[in-house]
């Protein structure tokens, strides 16, 4: 099995994040393109079906006769006529305006044979029987040729479905989510690369002779695999998440703190320096687990670095502040 050092493992993480970002980006682009195409098709369908209600787009229907059993919807005042063809079968249920309604009433009363006198009208076809497609004009054949099916002989064409529920929206939402995911993965990849580069430079700044980074996995003075906390020579560092480094030679006080917010509880190790500055480590794990493992680290610190105080108390905080103030007065630190 291939053995990878700490920074090679981080580079693998970066490569995986970049690959995920590229895949999500490609899927997002495909989803957005699909959304555009479907939206355009939906708009074309909507315009085609809605145009029948406009006088400039009057439709020629070749029906045998008009049924005299027409009805009116009283709830919304929409008027309907049944155009018949063949053996009295419905060819279309037509919604018309008042002017067309009056004309159709007159045709019914006079029992005009539409086979001899075709009538051109402005209206909206609500449904049609696929078997009677030969009686439709070429205009409606083109519109409904892809939607009428022998398995579903009667269709209702509802304009509100196309207008209020654009088919492209789910694709846009999916594409947007994919873009956000790609951006997050890209940020993680770039952040991991930047953190690994800076951490490598820090290790080499502390120990210029360090060229074999496998020692950070092998020659350790302390290792906590649960928290990912290690000590190499005099450097404490984390391996889970971002690599964070603290110089124990430049530390006089270390303690654990839990910070609670609406997003949960985060755990931090603070390594305070004589100049008032500090190193910070973000620890991953549940609060009880982190607390238990911190006690083991405190024991290691007390056994190997007696000059470092461990734990937190108000007295320690006051003493540390006074110590820093005295150091600055004496000019020991700037």
N, C-alpha and C positions, 0 to 999 in steps of 0.2 A: 504493500500500500504506500502511495506517495506521501512523503513527510513534508509538511509545509510549516514554515515558521510563522510567527504572529503576523507579520506584515504581508506575507503571501496569502494568508487566510483572509485578511482584510481586503486584499486586492481581488480575491475570488468573490467576496461579497459585493464589491463595487461592480464587477463584471456582470453578476447576476442582476443587480439592480438596473444596470444600463440595458441589459437584454430585455427585462420586463418593461422598461420605459419604451423601448423601440417597438415591442409587440403591441403594447397598449396604444401607442401613437398610430401604428398601422391600422389597428382595428377601429380606432376613432375616426380616422380619415375615411375608411370604408363605410362606417355607419353614417357619417355626415353626407357623403356622396349619395348613399342609398336614400337618405332622408330627402335630399334635394330632388333626386329623380322621382321618388314616390310623390313628393309634394307637387311637383310640376304636373305629374300625371293626374293627381287628384284635382288640381286646379283646372286642367283641361276637361276632365270629366264633369266637374261642377259647372263650368261655363257652358259646356255642350248641353247638359240637361236643363240648366236654367234659361238658356237662350230661347227655348221653345215658348216661353211665356212672353217673349218680346215680339211685337208686330213685325219688326224687320227680319225676324228669323221664323217666319211662318212655315208650317210643316204641311206637306201634302199627304193626306192619308187616303188610301184607296180601299174604302170599305164598301160592302154591298149595300148596307143601309144603316140608319141610325136607330137605336132602340128607343121606343117611347116609354120605357120603364126607367126613366132617369130619376135621380134623387138629389136632395140638397142636404148638406151637413149644417144643422142649425147651430152647432156649438161655435164654429168659426166662420160661418157664412160662406164656405167654399162650395161651389157648385160643380157637379160631376155629370158627365154623359157617358153612356156606353156605346161605343161604336162596334157594330157587329159585322161579321163576315162569314161566308160559308153557311153552315147549317145552324145559324143562330148562336154560334160560339162567340165569346168575347174576344175581340182583337185588342181592345184597349179600354182602359178606364181613363177618361180625359177630364182634367180639371181646367175650367175655362173662366174667362172673365164675364161680366154681365152682358157686354155687347155680343160676345160670341154665343152666350147662352140664348139670347133672343133669336139669333140667326138659326141656331140649331133647333130651337122650338118650332120655328117656321118650317124648317126642312122636314121635321117630324110630322107636323100637321099636313103638309103637302105630300108626304110619303115620297120624297124625291129619291130616285134610284141613283146612288152615287157611282154605280158602275158606268152610267152614261154621263153623269154630271159630277165629276170629282169636285170636292170642296176643299179649299185651302183655308186653314184656320190657325190662329195663334193660341196655343194652350200647352199644357204639361202632361205628358204621358205618365200615369202612375204605375201601370203594370201592363204586361203584354204576354201573350201566349206564344211560345217558341214555334209551335206548329203552324202558326199563321204568319210567319215571317214573310212569305211571298207577298202578302197584302200590304206590307209596310213600304214606305218610300225608301229610296236608297239612302237618304239622310239618316233615318232611324236604323236601318240595317247596319250602317257603319258604327253608329253609337252603341248599339246593343249586341253587335255580332260577337263580342268577347264575353258578354255577361250572361246571355241566355244559354241555358243548358238543358238537355233532355232530362237530366236527373232532377232539375228544379224548374219545372215548366213555367211557373208564374213568379215574376219578380216585382218587388216594389222599389221604385227609384225615389229615394227620399233626399231632397236637396240638403236638408239640415244635417244629415249624416256626413256629407262631404264638407259642408261649411263649418260645422262646429267641432268636428273631430278630425282635423288634418292628419293624414296617415304618416306624415314625416316626423311628427313630434316625438314618438318613442325613439326613432333613430337619432334625432338631435339630442335627446336626453342621454341615450347610451353613449353617443359620441362625446358629449360634454363630460360625463363621468369618466370615460376612458382618457380624455385629455388631462383631467385633474389627476387621475392615477398615474399617468405618464409623467406629469410634472413632479409629483411627489417622489416617484421612483428615481427620476433624474436628480432631484435635490439630494436624495439619500446617497446616490452614487457619487455625486460631486463632493458632498460633505465627507463621505468615507475616504475618498482619495485625498482630500485636503488634510483630514485629521491624521491619516497614516503617514503622509509626507512630513507634516510638522512633528509628529511623535518620533519618527525616525531621526529627524534632525536633532531633536532634543536629546535622545539617547546618545547620539554620536557627539553632541556638544559636552555632555557629562563625561562620556568615556570615548575619546577619539579613537582608541584602539579597537573599538567594537565594530567588527565586520561580519561576524557570524551571529546572526540574530536568532539562531536556534538556541543559544544559551538562555534566552528569555523564556524558553519552555523547559530548559534542562537544569541550569545552574541557579536555582532559586533558594533564597533563604526562608521564604514564606510563600505559601500558596493556599488560596481558598477557592476551590473550584466552584463552590456554590455562588459566591459573589463575583467570581472572576477577578479577585484581588491577589496580586503577587508583589513580592519584593525581590528585586535583583540588586545585589550589593547594597547600596543605600537609596535606591529609587523604588518607591511604591508606585504601582501602576495597575490600571484595570484593563481587562481583556474583553469584557462584554460591552457591546455598544461602542462608543467612542473610546479611544485610548487616552486616559488621563494620567498624568504623572505628578508625583510629589517627591521632593528631595527631603529625605528624613534628616540629613545633616543640617538642613536649614529650617528645621521645624522645632518649635518649643512647646506647642500645645496642639493636641488633636482630639476632636470629639465628633460624635454622631448626632445629626439633627434630622428630624422628620418634619417636612413641610406639607401641610394639608391644604388642598384647594378643592374647587368644585370638580376637578378632573381626577381626584384621588390623592394618595399620599406618596410623596417622593422622599427618598432617603439620600442624605449627603454626608460625606466625611469632609471635615474642614481641617486643614493642616496649617496652623497659624505660624507665621514667621516673626522674627524679632523686629522687623521694620514695619509691622502692622498689616502687611499684606498676607495673603493666604492662598494655598492650593485648594481646589475644590474637586471632589470626586462624586459623581452621581452613581449610586449603587442600584442595581436592579434586583427586585425580589420583594416578597411580602414583608411587612413591618416586623413581625415576630421573628422571621428567619433572619432578617438583616440584623436585628438586635442581638440575637444569639451568636451570630458569626462575628459581630463587632467585638464581643467580649473576648473571643479568641485572639483577635488582632490586638486588642489592648494588652493582653498578656504578652504577646510577642514584643510589643513596643516597650513595655516595662522591663522585660528581661534583657533587651538589647540596646535600648536607648533611654537610660535613666534620666537624661536631661529633659525628656519630653513628658509633659503632663497629659493625662488621658481623662476623658469624661468631661462633663459640663456641670458647672455650678455657678451661681452668681458671684461667689467669692473668687473663683478662678477667672471669671470675666473681668472683674474689677482689678484683680492683680495683674492680668495681662495688659490691660489698658495703662495701668500705672507703669509697668515695665517698659512698654513701648515709648511712653512719654519721657521716661528717664533716659532711654537710649537715644532719643532724638535730641534731648537737651545736652547730653554729653558729646554728641557728634559721632557716636558709634555708628548710627544709621542715618540716612538722609530722609 
